[in-house]
Amino acid sequence: ATSAKQDTIIGHLDGVEGLLGTIDADTGALAAAIGPASAANNQGSTVSIPASNTLALAAFSTRKGGTIYAPDTNTQIVYISLGGTATSSGIPLSPGSSMPLNQGSGAYAGAVNGLAASGTQALIVVEW
């Protein structure tokens, strides 16, 4: 009876080893498809944005994605421009709102500029 139980346990462990091998292979394939994480600003930075065109995030050719946040402590809209000079006709980010820079192969890799409606506001930029 003891050897039968041992054979059953060994059979179960063999099945687990096969499953772990499959998981390892799938993980490797996923890592290859995604690619390495870029040496980006993935911890986030706060950028002061005055009422004049200001670079909020430099272009980064291997950017995989990112987000621009307008903290809720802002008192005015910050206008965003992707790749050009920020103007009051740009993409408005109200206090407490955010804007994704897409992800994966469609991620925007160019510069992001900002312009505060008035005063000096903040943007939190994160990229990966």
C-alpha positions in Angstrom: 0.0 0.0 0.0 2.9 2.4 0.8 4.6 1.8 -2.6 1.3 2.4 -4.4 0.9 5.8 -2.6 4.5 6.7 -3.4 3.9 5.9 -7.1 0.8 8.0 -7.1 2.7 10.9 -5.5 5.5 10.6 -8.0 3.1 10.5 -10.8 1.5 13.8 -9.6 4.9 15.4 -9.2 5.8 14.4 -12.7 2.7 16.2 -13.9 3.5 19.3 -12.0 7.1 19.3 -13.4 5.7 19.2 -16.9 3.3 22.1 -16.2 6.1 24.2 -14.7 8.1 23.6 -17.9 5.2 24.8 -20.0 4.8 27.9 -17.8 8.5 28.7 -18.0 8.4 28.4 -21.8 5.3 30.6 -22.0 6.9 33.2 -19.8 10.0 33.3 -22.0 7.8 33.7 -25.1 5.9 36.5 -23.4 9.1 38.3 -22.4 10.4 38.0 -26.0 7.1 39.5 -27.4 7.1 42.4 -25.0 10.8 43.2 -25.1 12.9 44.5 -22.3 11.7 47.4 -20.2 13.2 50.6 -21.5 15.4 52.7 -19.2 12.6 55.3 -19.0 11.2 57.5 -16.3 9.1 54.8 -14.7 9.2 56.2 -11.2 7.5 59.4 -12.3 8.7 63.0 -12.2 6.9 66.2 -11.4 7.4 69.0 -13.9 6.5 72.6 -13.3 4.6 74.1 -16.2 4.4 77.9 -16.5 2.1 79.9 -18.8 4.6 79.4 -21.6 5.5 76.4 -23.8 7.5 74.0 -21.6 9.0 70.5 -22.3 7.2 68.1 -20.0 8.7 64.9 -21.3 11.5 64.4 -23.8 11.2 62.2 -26.8 12.2 58.6 -26.1 12.5 56.2 -29.1 12.0 53.0 -27.1 9.1 54.2 -25.0 6.6 51.4 -24.4 3.9 53.6 -22.9 3.3 56.3 -20.4 0.9 58.6 -18.7 0.7 62.3 -18.1 -1.1 63.3 -14.8 -2.4 66.8 -13.8 -2.5 66.6 -10.0 -5.7 67.6 -8.3 -3.7 70.3 -6.5 -3.5 72.2 -9.8 -5.8 75.2 -10.0 -5.8 75.6 -13.8 -5.9 73.6 -17.0 -2.6 72.5 -18.5 -2.7 72.2 -22.3 -0.7 69.4 -23.8 0.9 69.1 -27.2 2.4 65.9 -28.6 5.4 66.9 -30.7 4.8 70.6 -31.2 4.5 73.9 -29.3 1.8 73.8 -26.6 -0.9 76.4 -27.1 -4.3 77.0 -25.6 -5.9 75.0 -28.4 -3.9 71.9 -27.3 -5.2 68.9 -25.3 -6.7 70.2 -22.1 -5.8 68.4 -18.8 -8.0 69.6 -16.0 -6.8 69.2 -12.4 -7.1 65.6 -11.3 -7.1 64.2 -14.9 -4.7 62.1 -16.9 -3.8 61.2 -20.4 -2.2 57.9 -21.6 0.5 57.8 -24.1 -0.8 54.5 -25.4 1.1 51.3 -24.9 3.1 48.7 -26.9 4.0 49.2 -30.5 1.5 52.2 -30.7 3.1 54.1 -27.9 3.8 57.8 -28.6 7.6 58.2 -28.5 7.9 62.0 -29.2 8.3 65.0 -27.0 5.4 66.2 -24.8 5.0 69.9 -24.2 2.8 71.7 -21.8 1.3 75.2 -21.2 -0.5 76.3 -18.1 -3.7 78.4 -18.6 -2.3 80.7 -16.0 0.3 80.7 -13.2 2.5 77.7 -12.7 0.9 74.3 -12.6 2.3 70.8 -12.3 2.4 67.6 -14.4 3.4 64.2 -13.3 5.0 62.2 -16.1 5.6 58.5 -16.1 6.9 56.4 -19.0 8.1 52.9 -19.5 
